Amino acid sequence: GMIFGFCVEKGNELPMGDPQRKFKGKVVFRGNQVRDENHYMATFQDLGSAPASMASGKLSDFLGLLPNWRLMQADAVRAYTQALLRGATTWIRLPRDQWLAHWHGMKDPVCRLRLALYGHSDAGTCWENTAKKNSRSQAFVPCRIGQVVLSTKSCTLS
């Protein structure tokens, strides 16, 4: 596979000098052109994550309205790269400007992708498993009625 980076300006509609106006860069896995060792289209385990859904959002809103409940929402910074990539070993080509000095002169150097990276079909599941493990270590448990909703209380509604 390959990775590529891009940069966007966030808040470009704001006046110059506004602190909310900034450039953000991202590096992603180019998942649409992945080949195996025989140059066939590669297949991954597609481990299957449980993305947040509208129902999960509504469940969170409902629980937050209950007496003695407090609703909090958080977004992880650089979430995927906090997780190790599991499943099939993935080798990547880096853009030439990212090569290590001793790679120059090589024909087609590759390196192993160790961290989950946006665009890889197994990255979401790897991140979800890491987030669940870290959340459980802080006494959060998934609600039985909505697995992507975490709580420090029982979420069983009767």
Secondary structure, DSSP 4 states (H G I P E B T S, - for coil): -EEEEEEEEETTTSPTT-TT-EEEEEEEEETTS-B-TTSSBP-----------HHHHHHHHHHHHSTT--------TT-GGGSB--SS--EEBPPGGG--GGGTT-SS--EE--B--TTSTTHHHHHHHHHHHHHHTTT-EEETTEEEEEESS-----
